[in-house]
């Protein structure tokens, strides 16, 4: 109980607000007046500050407590929370802006060399951003695929580094499933999501393979 003249720490808190605070793990960071400072930001936690887009169902990740708190308040008041992609649907864009976007896109696709450079910059930038935010990056991997890589390497004289024996190696923003650097050989385990409805390898995997082959890597693909 607060002394006379002092404001209790939980003044102004309701069950709903308290629940939101517990979700983001900030119960102990409330000021004496029961309010959270809008200027203070907390470290990003990948397990918190997530909301589903009301349209596509994708997860929206907030990097600050304030952004997450405002989204929760809006959601509670009946406002629809949408991801960046869904916000663009139906948005009116001027003819001048569309023309600029079209010219910019044509330049990117006409110059393949420039397109590859831009893709490389985007990949490395994304990785650096994740490293800065989380302190590490662990690509998704399949345990069964690692076993296939290990068995193939033993049978054919390769020493592949993969997710379970040192981690996947970063090559200009690409993380091949397995790499034998000494023999300049990469092994890729192709699961169903690597193919389109016609059973052909997806374009992004073809582009990735060509890029790595230009770096003089031999590519082995195993479909499972």
HUHUBEL-V202172 format. One line per field, one symbol per residue. phi: phi as a letter, one per 40 degrees, with the letter a starting at -180 (. if undefined). burial: 1 if it has 16 or more other C-alpha atoms within 10 Angstrom, else 0. A space follows every 50 residues. Layout:
BEGIN
phi=???
burial=???
END
This chain:
BEGIN
phi=.cccgccccbcgcbccccccccccgbdcbccccgbbccccbbccbccbgb bcccccgcccbccbcccccccccccccgcccbcccccccgccbccccccc ccccccccccccccccccccccccccccccccccgaabccabcccccccc cccccbgbbccbcbbhgcccbfgbbccaabcccfbbbbcccdccbcccgc ccdccccccccccccgccbbbbcb
burial=00000000000000000001100100000000000100000000100011 10100000011110110110110000000011100000000000000000 00000000000000000001000100110000000000000000110011 01100001111110000110001111111100001111110001000000 000000001011000011100000
END
